[in-house]
Amino acid sequence: MLFICYPKCSTCQKAKKWLEEQNIQYVERHIAEDNPTYDELKAWYHKSGLSLRKFFNTSGMLYREMQLKDKLPEMSEESQLELLATSGMLVKRPIVVKGDIVLVGFKEAEWNDKIN
């Protein structure tokens, strides 16, 4: 299982603690140092069943600085994926990838249901 996080993020810290409490083995990946690639993001997006907007860190400074709230609706899916691949700070976290399961953000009930 791949656990993609930003170590300073409090939500990521809660998710990591939860994984450890559940004795779930994972490989940790620092999202800012090893940004997801276009191909990874595209595959995860399709597996997740989520809207592409859910992959954006809408509360992040970079998202706000780039005024993406106004720009995203007019961008193609391809352009949005390319943009996400430019910076880990644009990507919502944590992300868990386990086979065909892709979870974005930490919701304990959802993780409990899908991972355990």
C-alpha positions in Angstrom: 0.0 0.0 0.0 1.3 3.5 -0.9 0.7 6.3 1.5 1.3 9.7 -0.1 1.5 12.5 2.4 3.0 15.8 3.5 4.6 15.2 6.9 3.8 18.6 8.3 0.1 18.3 7.4 -2.1 17.5 10.5 -4.6 15.5 8.5 -1.7 13.3 7.2 -0.4 12.9 10.7 -3.8 11.7 11.9 -4.0 9.3 8.9 -0.5 7.9 9.6 -1.4 7.4 13.2 -4.6 5.6 12.2 -2.7 3.3 9.8 -0.2 2.4 12.6 -2.9 1.8 15.1 -4.5 -0.6 12.6 -1.1 -2.3 12.1 -1.4 -1.6 8.3 1.9 -1.9 6.4 2.6 0.9 3.9 5.2 2.7 1.9 5.4 6.4 2.7 6.0 9.0 0.0 6.5 12.7 0.6 4.3 14.5 -1.8 6.4 17.6 -2.1 9.7 15.7 -2.6 8.2 13.1 -4.9 5.3 14.6 -6.7 2.8 12.3 -8.4 3.3 12.1 -12.1 0.7 12.8 -14.8 0.4 9.1 -15.5 0.0 8.2 -11.8 -2.6 10.9 -11.2 -4.5 9.9 -14.3 -4.6 6.2 -13.2 -5.6 7.1 -9.6 -8.3 9.5 -10.8 -9.9 6.8 -12.9 -9.6 4.1 -10.2 -11.0 6.5 -7.5 -14.4 7.2 -9.1 -14.0 10.8 -7.7 -14.3 14.0 -9.6 -10.9 15.4 -10.6 -11.6 18.5 -8.5 -11.3 16.2 -5.4 -7.6 15.8 -6.2 -6.9 19.5 -5.8 -5.8 20.8 -2.4 -8.4 23.6 -2.4 -7.3 24.9 1.0 -3.6 25.3 -0.1 -1.8 28.6 -0.6 -0.7 27.6 -4.1 -4.2 26.8 -5.2 -5.4 30.2 -3.9 -2.4 32.1 -5.4 -3.1 30.6 -8.8 -6.8 31.5 -8.5 -7.7 27.9 -9.5 -11.2 28.1 -8.2 -12.1 30.3 -11.1 -9.8 28.6 -13.7 -10.5 24.9 -13.1 -14.0 24.8 -14.5 -12.7 26.1 -17.9 -9.7 23.7 -18.0 -9.8 20.4 -19.8 -9.3 17.2 -17.8 -5.9 16.8 -19.5 -4.8 20.3 -18.5 -5.9 19.8 -14.9 -3.9 16.5 -14.6 -0.9 18.2 -16.1 -1.2 21.1 -13.6 -1.5 18.6 -10.7 1.7 16.9 -11.8 3.6 20.2 -11.5 3.5 20.5 -7.7 2.7 18.2 -4.9 1.4 21.2 -3.0 -1.6 21.4 -5.4 -2.6 17.8 -4.7 -5.0 16.9 -1.9 -3.5 14.6 0.7 -3.1 12.1 2.1 -3.7 9.7 -0.8 -3.7 5.9 -0.3 -3.3 3.6 -3.2 -3.8 -0.1 -2.6 -4.6 -2.2 -5.8 -7.7 -0.7 -7.3 -8.5 1.3 -4.2 -7.6 5.0 -4.2 -8.6 7.2 -1.3 -8.1 11.0 -1.3 -8.1 12.9 2.0 -8.6 11.2 5.4 -12.1 10.1 6.5 -11.7 7.5 9.1 -15.0 5.7 8.4 -14.2 5.5 4.7 -10.7 4.2 5.3 -12.0 1.7 7.8 -14.5 0.4 5.3 -12.1 0.3 2.2 -8.8 -0.6 3.7 -9.6 -3.0 6.6 
